Amino acid sequence: MTIERIVRIVAGFFIMLSLALAHFNGQADLGQMSWMWFTAFVGFNLFQSGITTLCPLVSILKKLGFKEGGVACNN
């Protein structure tokens, strides 16, 4: 496992953890639609891309003609 993948996993985990803590502390209500769900989506995607190396955004950017500069994900 590479450092980049570990960073993605840890970053995604901490985003989701902070949302969960805010929700259970009463500071954020995840029971209704809000921009918090977008943050949860980003955190989950970071986490899963670190584990699976599958990045939907990489596929989209490749189709738009962008070149890869590193080995962020394998697609």
C-alpha positions as CSV (number, residue, x, y, z in Angstrom):
1,M,0.0,0.0,0.0
2,T,1.4,3.4,-1.0
3,I,1.5,6.5,1.2
4,E,-1.0,8.2,-1.1
5,R,-3.5,5.5,-0.6
6,I,-3.1,5.6,3.2
7,V,-3.5,9.4,3.1
8,R,-6.8,9.0,1.2
9,I,-8.1,6.4,3.6
10,V,-7.2,8.5,6.7
11,A,-8.6,11.7,5.2
12,G,-11.8,10.1,4.2
13,F,-12.2,8.4,7.6
14,F,-11.6,11.7,9.4
15,I,-14.2,13.5,7.3
16,M,-16.8,10.9,8.0
17,L,-15.8,10.7,11.7
18,S,-16.1,14.5,12.1
19,L,-19.6,14.4,10.5
20,A,-20.7,11.6,12.7
21,L,-19.4,13.3,15.8
22,A,-21.1,16.6,14.8
23,H,-24.3,14.7,14.2
24,F,-24.3,12.8,17.5
25,N,-23.3,15.9,19.4
26,G,-26.3,17.7,18.0
27,Q,-24.3,20.2,15.9
28,A,-25.3,18.8,12.5
29,D,-28.6,17.1,11.6
30,L,-27.9,14.5,9.0
31,G,-31.5,13.4,9.2
32,Q,-32.5,16.0,6.6
33,M,-31.1,16.9,3.3
34,S,-28.3,19.4,3.6
35,W,-24.8,20.1,2.2
36,M,-23.5,17.8,4.9
37,W,-24.4,14.9,2.7
38,F,-22.1,16.3,0.0
39,T,-19.3,16.3,2.5
40,A,-20.2,12.7,3.5
41,F,-20.1,11.7,-0.2
42,V,-16.6,13.3,-0.6
43,G,-15.3,11.6,2.6
44,F,-16.7,8.2,1.5
45,N,-15.2,8.5,-2.0
46,L,-11.8,9.4,-0.5
47,F,-12.0,6.4,1.8
48,Q,-13.1,3.9,-0.9
49,S,-10.6,5.2,-3.4
50,G,-7.8,4.5,-1.0
51,I,-9.0,1.0,-0.4
52,T,-10.1,0.0,-3.9
53,T,-7.9,2.4,-6.1
54,L,-11.2,3.0,-8.1
55,C,-11.7,6.7,-8.7
56,P,-14.7,7.8,-10.6
57,L,-13.3,11.3,-11.1
58,V,-10.2,9.9,-12.8
59,S,-12.3,8.1,-15.4
60,I,-14.3,11.3,-16.1
61,L,-11.2,13.4,-16.4
62,K,-9.5,10.9,-18.8
63,K,-12.6,11.0,-21.0
64,L,-12.4,14.8,-21.0
65,G,-8.8,14.5,-22.3
66,F,-6.8,15.3,-19.2
67,K,-3.4,13.5,-18.8
68,E,-2.3,11.6,-15.7
69,G,0.5,13.2,-13.8
70,G,0.9,10.6,-11.1
71,V,-0.4,7.3,-9.9
72,A,-3.3,8.4,-7.8
73,C,-5.6,5.6,-8.9
74,N,-5.6,2.7,-11.3
75,N,-8.4,2.9,-13.9
